[in-house]
């Protein structure tokens, strides 16, 4: 993803600070996540809106 695709998603700058601290990175124990940034943005959307996960917008995945 290039930049935030929705108004409240993380900016590239914030993502560059957070990404190295997330699990699932290459060379670390466990599997590599498909898209950590998308998951974090989805989690923030759920927290911000108070909506249940089942109402997650399609842009954030399943």
Biopython code that builds the backbone (N, CA, C, O; Angstrom):
import numpy as np
from Bio.PDB.StructureBuilder import StructureBuilder

atoms = [
    (1, "UNK", "N", (0.857, -1.170, 0.000)),
    (1, "UNK", "CA", (0.000, 0.000, 0.000)),
    (1, "UNK", "C", (0.902, 1.231, 0.000)),
    (1, "UNK", "O", (1.916, 1.260, 0.697)),
    (2, "UNK", "N", (0.545, 2.218, -0.758)),
    (2, "UNK", "CA", (1.305, 3.463, -0.802)),
    (2, "UNK", "C", (0.476, 4.537, -0.122)),
    (2, "UNK", "O", (-0.584, 4.927, -0.612)),
    (3, "UNK", "N", (0.969, 5.007, 1.006)),
    (3, "UNK", "CA", (0.260, 6.037, 1.742)),
    (3, "UNK", "C", (-1.012, 5.513, 2.382)),
    (3, "UNK", "O", (-1.373, 4.346, 2.235)),
    (4, "UNK", "N", (-1.667, 6.392, 3.083)),
    (4, "UNK", "CA", (-2.932, 6.034, 3.723)),
    (4, "UNK", "C", (-4.024, 6.080, 2.660)),
    (4, "UNK", "O", (-4.144, 7.065, 1.931)),
    (5, "UNK", "N", (-4.822, 5.017, 2.570)),
    (5, "UNK", "CA", (-5.857, 5.020, 1.547)),
    (5, "UNK", "C", (-7.182, 5.537, 2.082)),
    (5, "UNK", "O", (-8.100, 5.790, 1.302)),
    (6, "UNK", "N", (-7.300, 5.696, 3.380)),
    (6, "UNK", "CA", (-8.479, 6.297, 3.988)),
    (6, "UNK", "C", (-8.005, 7.427, 4.901)),
    (6, "UNK", "O", (-6.860, 7.424, 5.353)),
    (7, "UNK", "N", (-8.849, 8.351, 5.158)),
    (7, "UNK", "CA", (-8.478, 9.559, 5.903)),
    (7, "UNK", "C", (-7.796, 9.278, 7.240)),
    (7, "UNK", "O", (-6.857, 9.981, 7.612)),
    (8, "UNK", "N", (-8.256, 8.259, 7.966)),
    (8, "UNK", "CA", (-7.726, 8.013, 9.299)),
    (8, "UNK", "C", (-6.673, 6.910, 9.362)),
    (8, "UNK", "O", (-6.224, 6.558, 10.452)),
    (9, "UNK", "N", (-6.274, 6.364, 8.231)),
    (9, "UNK", "CA", (-5.243, 5.319, 8.232)),
    (9, "UNK", "C", (-3.879, 5.932, 8.546)),
    (9, "UNK", "O", (-3.675, 7.141, 8.432)),
    (10, "UNK", "N", (-2.964, 5.066, 8.940)),
    (10, "UNK", "CA", (-1.622, 5.524, 9.292)),
    (10, "UNK", "C", (-0.895, 6.121, 8.089)),
    (10, "UNK", "O", (-1.016, 5.637, 6.963)),
    (11, "UNK", "N", (-0.152, 7.163, 8.352)),
    (11, "UNK", "CA", (0.670, 7.769, 7.300)),
    (11, "UNK", "C", (1.911, 6.897, 7.090)),
    (11, "UNK", "O", (2.221, 6.037, 7.914)),
    (12, "UNK", "N", (2.606, 7.127, 5.994)),
    (12, "UNK", "CA", (3.846, 6.395, 5.717)),
    (12, "UNK", "C", (4.867, 6.630, 6.828)),
    (12, "UNK", "O", (5.602, 5.713, 7.194)),
    (13, "UNK", "N", (4.920, 7.832, 7.361)),
    (13, "UNK", "CA", (5.881, 8.149, 8.420)),
    (13, "UNK", "C", (5.598, 7.328, 9.684)),
    (13, "UNK", "O", (6.510, 6.718, 10.242)),
    (14, "UNK", "N", (4.363, 7.312, 10.127)),
    (14, "UNK", "CA", (4.005, 6.544, 11.325)),
    (14, "UNK", "C", (4.245, 5.059, 11.083)),
    (14, "UNK", "O", (4.752, 4.358, 11.959)),
    (15, "UNK", "N", (3.881, 4.579, 9.900)),
    (15, "UNK", "CA", (4.087, 3.162, 9.590)),
    (15, "UNK", "C", (5.575, 2.812, 9.625)),
    (15, "UNK", "O", (5.935, 1.739, 10.110)),
    (16, "UNK", "N", (6.441, 3.684, 9.125)),
    (16, "UNK", "CA", (7.879, 3.395, 9.121)),
    (16, "UNK", "C", (8.426, 3.283, 10.547)),
    (16, "UNK", "O", (9.418, 2.587, 10.766)),
    (17, "UNK", "N", (7.806, 3.947, 11.511)),
    (17, "UNK", "CA", (8.227, 3.841, 12.908)),
    (17, "UNK", "C", (7.695, 2.568, 13.561)),
    (17, "UNK", "O", (8.369, 1.972, 14.401)),
    (18, "UNK", "N", (6.501, 2.154, 13.182)),
    (18, "UNK", "CA", (5.849, 1.009, 13.805)),
    (18, "UNK", "C", (6.265, -0.334, 13.202)),
    (18, "UNK", "O", (6.416, -1.315, 13.931)),
    (19, "UNK", "N", (6.448, -0.391, 11.906)),
    (19, "UNK", "CA", (6.685, -1.661, 11.208)),
    (19, "UNK", "C", (7.829, -2.504, 11.776)),
    (19, "UNK", "O", (7.660, -3.715, 11.916)),
    (20, "UNK", "N", (8.977, -1.927, 12.107)),
    (20, "UNK", "CA", (10.073, -2.756, 12.613)),
    (20, "UNK", "C", (9.779, -3.418, 13.966)),
    (20, "UNK", "O", (10.490, -4.339, 14.368)),
    (21, "UNK", "N", (8.756, -2.964, 14.658)),
    (21, "UNK", "CA", (8.446, -3.488, 15.986)),
    (21, "UNK", "C", (7.353, -4.553, 15.984)),
    (21, "UNK", "O", (6.994, -5.078, 17.038)),
    (22, "UNK", "N", (6.826, -4.872, 14.806)),
    (22, "UNK", "CA", (5.744, -5.845, 14.709)),
    (22, "UNK", "C", (6.276, -7.247, 14.483)),
    (22, "UNK", "O", (7.308, -7.420, 13.834)),
    (23, "UNK", "N", (5.585, -8.254, 15.009)),
    (23, "UNK", "CA", (5.991, -9.635, 14.752)),
    (23, "UNK", "C", (5.670, -10.019, 13.308)),
    (23, "UNK", "O", (4.968, -9.301, 12.597)),
    (24, "UNK", "N", (6.198, -11.157, 12.901)),
    (24, "UNK", "CA", (5.929, -11.647, 11.559)),
    (24, "UNK", "C", (6.859, -11.088, 10.515)),
    (24, "UNK", "O", (6.560, -11.144, 9.322)),
    (25, "UNK", "N", (7.983, -10.550, 10.941)),
    (25, "UNK", "CA", (8.960, -10.017, 10.001)),
    (25, "UNK", "C", (9.876, -11.136, 9.527)),
    (25, "UNK", "O", (10.091, -12.114, 10.243)),
    (26, "UNK", "N", (10.395, -10.998, 8.366)),
    (26, "UNK", "CA", (11.307, -11.983, 7.805)),
    (26, "UNK", "C", (12.512, -12.155, 8.734)),
    (26, "UNK", "O", (13.094, -11.172, 9.193)),
    (27, "UNK", "N", (12.880, -13.410, 9.006)),
    (27, "UNK", "CA", (14.016, -13.689, 9.875)),
    (27, "UNK", "C", (13.642, -13.862, 11.332)),
    (27, "UNK", "O", (14.507, -14.164, 12.155)),
    (28, "UNK", "N", (12.371, -13.676, 11.675)),
    (28, "UNK", "CA", (11.909, -13.828, 13.047)),
    (28, "UNK", "C", (11.046, -15.071, 13.162)),
    (28, "UNK", "O", (10.500, -15.545, 12.165)),
    (29, "UNK", "N", (10.920, -15.601, 14.369)),
    (29, "UNK", "CA", (10.117, -16.787, 14.618)),
    (29, "UNK", "C", (8.671, -16.518, 14.269)),
    (29, "UNK", "O", (8.165, -15.421, 14.506)),
    (30, "UNK", "N", (8.008, -17.501, 13.713)),
    (30, "UNK", "CA", (6.596, -17.366, 13.339)),
    (30, "UNK", "C", (6.456, -17.105, 11.857)),
    (30, "UNK", "O", (7.444, -16.999, 11.130)),
    (31, "UNK", "N", (5.227, -17.004, 11.425)),
    (31, "UNK", "CA", (4.988, -16.783, 9.997)),
    (31, "UNK", "C", (4.983, -15.291, 9.687)),
    (31, "UNK", "O", (4.826, -14.449, 10.571)),
    (32, "UNK", "N", (5.158, -14.998, 8.426)),
    (32, "UNK", "CA", (5.158, -13.610, 7.970)),
    (32, "UNK", "C", (3.721, -13.222, 7.635)),
    (32, "UNK", "O", (3.044, -13.898, 6.861)),
    (33, "UNK", "N", (3.282, -12.151, 8.216)),
    (33, "UNK", "CA", (1.916, -11.676, 7.982)),
    (33, "UNK", "C", (1.774, -11.206, 6.540)),
    (33, "UNK", "O", (2.727, -10.720, 5.931)),
    (34, "UNK", "N", (0.590, -11.357, 6.020)),
    (34, "UNK", "CA", (0.349, -10.922, 4.638)),
    (34, "UNK", "C", (0.470, -9.401, 4.525)),
    (34, "UNK", "O", (1.149, -8.900, 3.628)),
    (35, "UNK", "N", (-0.169, -8.678, 5.410)),
    (35, "UNK", "CA", (-0.119, -7.215, 5.365)),
    (35, "UNK", "C", (-0.399, -6.652, 6.760)),
    (35, "UNK", "O", (-1.549, -6.393, 7.114)),
    (36, "UNK", "N", (0.657, -6.466, 7.542)),
    (36, "UNK", "CA", (0.509, -5.948, 8.905)),
    (36, "UNK", "C", (-0.137, -4.568, 8.921)),
    (36, "UNK", "O", (-0.946, -4.268, 9.799)),
    (37, "UNK", "N", (0.216, -3.732, 7.957)),
    (37, "UNK", "CA", (-0.319, -2.375, 7.942)),
    (37, "UNK", "C", (-1.833, -2.389, 7.756)),
    (37, "UNK", "O", (-2.549, -1.634, 8.414)),
    (38, "UNK", "N", (-2.313, -3.235, 6.873)),
    (38, "UNK", "CA", (-3.741, -3.336, 6.644)),
    (38, "UNK", "C", (-4.453, -3.820, 7.908)),
    (38, "UNK", "O", (-5.518, -3.312, 8.258)),
    (39, "UNK", "N", (-3.861, -4.803, 8.591)),
    (39, "UNK", "CA", (-4.463, -5.308, 9.821)),
    (39, "UNK", "C", (-4.513, -4.224, 10.898)),
    (39, "UNK", "O", (-5.539, -4.063, 11.560)),
    (40, "UNK", "N", (-3.438, -3.494, 11.079)),
    (40, "UNK", "CA", (-3.407, -2.438, 12.105)),
    (40, "UNK", "C", (-4.431, -1.355, 11.776)),
    (40, "UNK", "O", (-5.144, -0.887, 12.663)),
    (41, "UNK", "N", (-4.507, -0.957, 10.512)),
    (41, "UNK", "CA", (-5.517, 0.035, 10.119)),
    (41, "UNK", "C", (-6.924, -0.491, 10.368)),
    (41, "UNK", "O", (-7.796, 0.262, 10.802)),
    (42, "UNK", "N", (-7.157, -1.773, 10.099)),
    (42, "UNK", "CA", (-8.474, -2.372, 10.350)),
    (42, "UNK", "C", (-8.781, -2.371, 11.844)),
    (42, "UNK", "O", (-9.899, -2.052, 12.247)),
    (43, "UNK", "N", (-7.795, -2.725, 12.666)),
    (43, "UNK", "CA", (-8.006, -2.732, 14.120)),
    (43, "UNK", "C", (-8.317, -1.319, 14.622)),
    (43, "UNK", "O", (-9.197, -1.139, 15.463)),
    (44, "UNK", "N", (-7.609, -0.333, 14.117)),
    (44, "UNK", "CA", (-7.900, 1.049, 14.508)),
    (44, "UNK", "C", (-9.290, 1.463, 14.065)),
    (44, "UNK", "O", (-9.976, 2.186, 14.789)),
    (45, "UNK", "N", (-9.724, 1.017, 12.884)),
    (45, "UNK", "CA", (-11.066, 1.339, 12.402)),
    (45, "UNK", "C", (-12.120, 0.768, 13.349)),
    (45, "UNK", "O", (-13.081, 1.453, 13.701)),
    (46, "UNK", "N", (-11.938, -0.485, 13.758)),
    (46, "UNK", "CA", (-12.881, -1.120, 14.688)),
    (46, "UNK", "C", (-12.905, -0.364, 16.011)),
    (46, "UNK", "O", (-13.978, -0.097, 16.553)),
    (47, "UNK", "N", (-11.732, -0.017, 16.533)),
    (47, "UNK", "CA", (-11.670, 0.724, 17.798)),
    (47, "UNK", "C", (-12.300, 2.112, 17.676)),
    (47, "UNK", "O", (-13.011, 2.559, 18.576)),
    (48, "UNK", "N", (-12.037, 2.784, 16.570)),
    (48, "UNK", "CA", (-12.538, 4.144, 16.384)),
    (48, "UNK", "C", (-14.057, 4.169, 16.194)),
    (48, "UNK", "O", (-14.728, 5.061, 16.715)),
    (49, "UNK", "N", (-14.600, 3.207, 15.461)),
    (49, "UNK", "CA", (-16.027, 3.229, 15.149)),
    (49, "UNK", "C", (-16.876, 2.495, 16.178)),
    (49, "UNK", "O", (-18.065, 2.775, 16.327)),
    (50, "UNK", "N", (-16.253, 1.545, 16.892)),
    (50, "UNK", "CA", (-17.016, 0.728, 17.819)),
    (50, "UNK", "C", (-17.801, -0.375, 17.124)),
    (50, "UNK", "O", (-18.598, -1.067, 17.757)),
    (51, "UNK", "N", (-17.580, -0.540, 15.831)),
    (51, "UNK", "CA", (-18.284, -1.569, 15.059)),
    (51, "UNK", "C", (-17.679, -2.941, 15.356)),
    (51, "UNK", "O", (-16.494, -3.037, 15.673)),
    (52, "UNK", "N", (-18.477, -3.996, 15.258)),
    (52, "UNK", "CA", (-17.915, -5.336, 15.427)),
    (52, "UNK", "C", (-17.068, -5.723, 14.205)),
    (52, "UNK", "O", (-17.230, -5.170, 13.118)),
    (53, "UNK", "N", (-16.170, -6.677, 14.414)),
    (53, "UNK", "CA", (-15.296, -7.130, 13.321)),
    (53, "UNK", "C", (-16.099, -7.581, 12.111)),
    (53, "UNK", "O", (-15.661, -7.386, 10.977)),
    (54, "UNK", "N", (-17.262, -8.178, 12.328)),
    (54, "UNK", "CA", (-18.055, -8.683, 11.196)),
    (54, "UNK", "C", (-18.527, -7.556, 10.284)),
    (54, "UNK", "O", (-18.915, -7.811, 9.144)),
    (55, "UNK", "N", (-18.500, -6.309, 10.769)),
    (55, "UNK", "CA", (-18.907, -5.160, 9.951)),
    (55, "UNK", "C", (-17.716, -4.429, 9.341)),
    (55, "UNK", "O", (-17.866, -3.320, 8.829)),
    (56, "UNK", "N", (-16.551, -5.033, 9.390)),
    (56, "UNK", "CA", (-15.346, -4.427, 8.843)),
    (56, "UNK", "C", (-15.536, -4.114, 7.370)),
    (56, "UNK", "O", (-16.102, -4.919, 6.630)),
    (57, "UNK", "N", (-15.076, -2.969, 6.945)),
    (57, "UNK", "CA", (-15.194, -2.578, 5.543)),
    (57, "UNK", "C", (-14.430, -3.551, 4.646)),
    (57, "UNK", "O", (-13.365, -4.028, 5.039)),
    (58, "UNK", "N", (-14.934, -3.854, 3.473)),
    (58, "UNK", "CA", (-14.272, -4.799, 2.571)),
    (58, "UNK", "C", (-12.843, -4.387, 2.202)),
    (58, "UNK", "O", (-12.010, -5.246, 1.912)),
    (59, "UNK", "N", (-12.555, -3.092, 2.210)),
    (59, "UNK", "CA", (-11.205, -2.621, 1.859)),
    (59, "UNK", "C", (-10.141, -3.135, 2.831)),
    (59, "UNK", "O", (-8.961, -3.192, 2.486)),
    (60, "UNK", "N", (-10.555, -3.509, 4.039)),
    (60, "UNK", "CA", (-9.617, -3.988, 5.050)),
    (60, "UNK", "C", (-9.452, -5.498, 5.021)),
    (60, "UNK", "O", (-8.659, -6.033, 5.796)),
    (61, "UNK", "N", (-10.158, -6.192, 4.170)),
    (61, "UNK", "CA", (-10.027, -7.646, 4.078)),
    (61, "UNK", "C", (-11.059, -8.359, 4.925)),
    (61, "UNK", "O", (-12.042, -7.770, 5.375)),
    (62, "UNK", "N", (-10.811, -9.654, 5.133)),
    (62, "UNK", "CA", (-11.767, -10.502, 5.852)),
    (62, "UNK", "C", (-11.439, -10.533, 7.328)),
    (62, "UNK", "O", (-12.132, -11.194, 8.101)),
]
sb = StructureBuilder()
sb.init_structure("model")
sb.init_model(0)
sb.init_chain("A")
sb.init_seg("    ")
for serial, (resi, resn, name, xyz) in enumerate(atoms, 1):
    if name == "N":
        sb.init_residue(resn, " ", resi, " ")
    sb.init_atom(name, np.array(xyz, "f"), 0.0, 1.0, " ", f" {name:<3s}", serial, name[0])
structure = sb.get_structure()
